[in-house]
């Protein structure tokens, strides 16, 4: 549903004259059904709701392709890489990036 709504919204605002960039959405506090954290205070989580959320995740992946939506902890294979040409040197964590001093 979320991907379908996003595509519909994009068709309403898309203009060929603009350059678009890839973006992502982060869904926080999602957990596999088998790894529940116990609740010390307050009400226990709604297992029926969680089951519906996982079913929705499966439906989206079935419709739009495997790993269209996945759990953040699952990682996944990146088809892109960040540009790293102008990174600050890592003097404190990488021996290969330490500056060399030669006395003559």
Helices and strands as residue ranges (DSSP letters): H 2-13, H 47-64, G 72-74, G 95-97
